[in-house]
């Protein structure tokens, strides 16, 4: 039965890989200013909200605790977006990716072990080390200016998305199902992004018609993928799931890169191999601790 949940993680990883194409296509056609970004977040979250509501058979669930966690989740995502926009003006994409993916792996990894009694095993340690090495391989020197607070923000807020999911899943407060929480989180994101957009309405321009599919596609892929990870968290330890997600996204992104004009180079291929080895360690290395 546990293999079913690993299958959900795999499906989520593939979705995360494809969502990057949708994001890049939208930014290429509409730019990445504040107003354009808020339209993207608001529109994609709305698309995600609709599909998640359909998955939940249009049953709208509600508890005050779920609303609170959904609001925190939405604010965390918006904070991550803000830091991302600031950081990308100061560092190259490879360094940005390292901060983002390391945070997404490290914080849930240690949260699961330190606060939720997940066992620290040799397999987990080896996987963590190898996937971290795979990330380091992709690093390329580039223009870098002061702004460490934004890099730290990317690391923290991206990592906190997994921690918040773990907190919700393990909480004993009255709460909705995973689908209900995902629906409310998407709705809160729409509301917050909508408010920010209204404050910048003079700068806002309607997105290009040929980018609407990318906008909606990103929202559906991102929200459904996070929903699948939330379901899997009930049966797969966070200290196992998030190293798998980080390594898996690197593998999928590299493979999909062969379908684009910018083919992966030696660094990306080495990173792919290391990520695959790291994930295999979770399965093949015996639990001797």
ChimeraX attribute file (.defattr): number of C-alpha atoms within 10 A of each C-alpha:
attribute: neighborCount
match mode: 1-to-1
recipient: residues
	/A:1	6
	/A:2	9
	/A:3	9
	/A:4	11
	/A:5	19
	/A:6	17
	/A:7	13
	/A:8	17
	/A:9	26
	/A:10	20
	/A:11	15
	/A:12	23
	/A:13	27
	/A:14	19
	/A:15	21
	/A:16	24
	/A:17	22
	/A:18	18
	/A:19	22
	/A:20	16
	/A:21	17
	/A:22	21
	/A:23	17
	/A:24	15
	/A:25	18
	/A:26	24
	/A:27	18
	/A:28	11
	/A:29	13
	/A:30	17
	/A:31	14
	/A:32	15
	/A:33	13
	/A:34	17
	/A:35	22
	/A:36	21
	/A:37	21
	/A:38	24
	/A:39	22
	/A:40	26
	/A:41	26
	/A:42	26
	/A:43	22
	/A:44	27
	/A:45	28
	/A:46	23
	/A:47	22
	/A:48	27
	/A:49	25
	/A:50	18
	/A:51	19
	/A:52	23
	/A:53	20
	/A:54	14
	/A:55	14
	/A:56	17
	/A:57	10
	/A:58	13
	/A:59	12
	/A:60	14
	/A:61	17
	/A:62	16
	/A:63	13
	/A:64	12
	/A:65	16
	/A:66	23
	/A:67	20
	/A:68	13
	/A:69	19
	/A:70	25
	/A:71	20
	/A:72	17
	/A:73	26
	/A:74	22
	/A:75	18
	/A:76	20
	/A:77	18
	/A:78	18
	/A:79	17
	/A:80	23
	/A:81	20
	/A:82	16
	/A:83	19
	/A:84	19
	/A:85	16
	/A:86	15
	/A:87	25
	/A:88	15
	/A:89	13
	/A:90	18
	/A:91	18
	/A:92	16
	/A:93	16
	/A:94	17
	/A:95	20
	/A:96	18
	/A:97	17
	/A:98	21
	/A:99	19
	/A:100	23
	/A:101	23
	/A:102	23
	/A:103	24
	/A:104	25
	/A:105	29
	/A:106	22
	/A:107	22
	/A:108	27
	/A:109	26
	/A:110	16
	/A:111	19
	/A:112	20
	/A:113	15
	/A:114	12
	/A:115	9
	/A:116	14
	/A:117	10
	/A:118	16
	/A:119	14
	/A:120	17
	/A:121	16
	/A:122	16
	/A:123	21
	/A:124	23
	/A:125	17
	/A:126	17
	/A:127	26
	/A:128	28
	/A:129	13
	/A:130	22
	/A:131	28
	/A:132	23
	/A:133	15
	/A:134	26
	/A:135	26
	/A:136	17
	/A:137	19
	/A:138	20
	/A:139	17
	/A:140	12
	/A:141	10
	/A:142	12
	/A:143	9
	/A:144	13
	/A:145	10
	/A:146	10
	/A:147	14
	/A:148	11
	/A:149	12
	/A:150	20
	/A:151	23
	/A:152	16
	/A:153	21
	/A:154	31
	/A:155	26
	/A:156	21
	/A:157	24
	/A:158	25
	/A:159	25
	/A:160	23
	/A:161	21
	/A:162	26
	/A:163	23
	/A:164	17
	/A:165	25
	/A:166	21
	/A:167	16
	/A:168	19
	/A:169	18
	/A:170	12
	/A:171	11
	/A:172	8
	/A:173	11
	/A:174	10
	/A:175	19
	/A:176	19
	/A:177	15
	/A:178	20
	/A:179	23
	/A:180	24
	/A:181	28
	/A:182	27
	/A:183	30
	/A:184	26
	/A:185	26
	/A:186	27
	/A:187	22
	/A:188	24
	/A:189	27
	/A:190	23
	/A:191	17
	/A:192	18
	/A:193	24
	/A:194	18
	/A:195	14
	/A:196	15
	/A:197	21
	/A:198	14
	/A:199	12
	/A:200	14
	/A:201	12
	/A:202	9
	/A:203	12
	/A:204	17
	/A:205	11
	/A:206	9
	/A:207	18
	/A:208	10
	/A:209	9
	/A:210	11
	/A:211	19
	/A:212	17
	/A:213	14
	/A:214	22
	/A:215	26
	/A:216	20
	/A:217	19
	/A:218	29
	/A:219	28
	/A:220	22
	/A:221	24
	/A:222	22
	/A:223	24
	/A:224	23
	/A:225	21
	/A:226	21
	/A:227	22
	/A:228	21
	/A:229	27
	/A:230	24
	/A:231	18
	/A:232	21
	/A:233	21
	/A:234	14
	/A:235	14
	/A:236	18
	/A:237	19
	/A:238	27
	/A:239	24
	/A:240	25
	/A:241	22
	/A:242	26
	/A:243	30
	/A:244	27
	/A:245	22
	/A:246	24
	/A:247	29
	/A:248	25
	/A:249	23
	/A:250	27
	/A:251	23
	/A:252	18
	/A:253	21
	/A:254	19
	/A:255	17
	/A:256	16
	/A:257	17
	/A:258	12
	/A:259	10
	/A:260	10
	/A:261	7
	/A:262	8
	/A:263	13
	/A:264	18
	/A:265	13
	/A:266	11
	/A:267	15
	/A:268	22
	/A:269	18
	/A:270	15
	/A:271	25
	/A:272	27
	/A:273	15
	/A:274	23
	/A:275	28
	/A:276	20
	/A:277	18
	/A:278	27
	/A:279	24
	/A:280	14
	/A:281	19
	/A:282	22
	/A:283	12
	/A:284	10
	/A:285	14
	/A:286	11
	/A:287	12
	/A:288	7
	/A:289	8
